[in-house]
Amino acid sequence: MLNVTAAQLDAWLAALMFPLARLLGLFASAPVLSNRMLSARVRLAIGLAAAMAILPALPPMPQIPLDSWLALGVLVHQALIGIAIGFLMRLFFAAVDVAGEMIGLQMGLSFAIFFNPQTGGQSSVVAEFLGLLTLLIFLALNGHLMLIQVLVASFEWLPVGEATDRQGWLLIVRYASVMFSTGVLLALPMVAALLITNIALGVLTRAAPQLNLFAVGFPITLSVGMIVLILSLGVLGPMLQRLFEQGFEAVDQLFRALAGAL
């Protein structure tokens, strides 16, 4: 007959619960993994299966009684680490949304609003298109699997039970500026082309005042925006790939900052 002591049961549960808390934190905030189209039960089941799969690759967990306040604090800390990793990657996805909103505003499509299930809010049709394209490229590059691999590596940089440096949490705040600067750089070719188009329309209206700018300008700016958007799709893939690489580099810096290595 198999006899299991209370100490052995605590050790087994700790080996599962602490990595599961960090993994569920990642699933709650990371792109793709936190998709609202997946119910909470499905995400919980996927997280539990992933935790069981990565357990053999993890270092030994600390011997902390699960019925203590210390264990509760460690669980919350692990969940915050997972949320920080996913949120940092989401900032780079938000840069594409910022670029889509700017492009849609310049094209005159800012009034075409759709519900975005990713963010739970509303976004323009151009931002929705670029967001779906970014999501597909991220899946094609196995970015969701790389996120789980990064999470497994985080247990070496940030072992369970060890304190983290507050500079790491401040690093996330500093990276929030990347969302706006990168979004502007992504939208810059489109915005520049549409700006030249609007300047040309302004000169044309000045030369021919009888020309109805509202009747002519909107189809022209919309057509020019669509043409430039189609032509830029060929280079959008490498740009997004580089954006994802920057995201994973930012996660690496986050690990170093939280571990106090920066």
Number of C-alpha atoms within 10 A of each C-alpha: 3 4 6 8 9 10 12 12 13 16 19 13 14 21 22 17 19 24 28 25 24 29 26 25 25 27 26 22 20 24 24 20 19 20 18 15 10 12 10 14 9 11 18 17 11 16 22 18 12 16 24 14 10 16 15 10 10 16 13 14 19 14 15 17 17 18 9 9 11 13 18 15 12 19 21 15 21 26 22 18 24 24 21 22 28 25 20 23 22 17 21 25 24 21 25 27 24 21 27 27 23 23 26 24 16 20 23 15 17 18 11 13 15 14 13 16 13 16 12 10 10 15 24 22 20 25 25 22 14 19 22 13 17 20 17 14 18 19 13 10 13 11 20 16 11 12 21 18 12 16 21 20 16 22 18 12 15 18 18 21 18 11 13 18 16 12 15 21 16 13 16 19 11 10 15 15 13 15 19 19 13 18 22 19 14 21 19 15 15 24 22 12 15 21 15 12 17 17 11 13 18 15 12 13 15 11 10 11 11 8 14 10 14 8 9 11 19 15 13 16 21 16 13 17 22 15 12 15 16 11 11 13 13 10 9 18 15 12 13 20 16 12 18 20 13 14 20 20 13 19 23 17 17 25 25 19 19 22 19 16 12 12
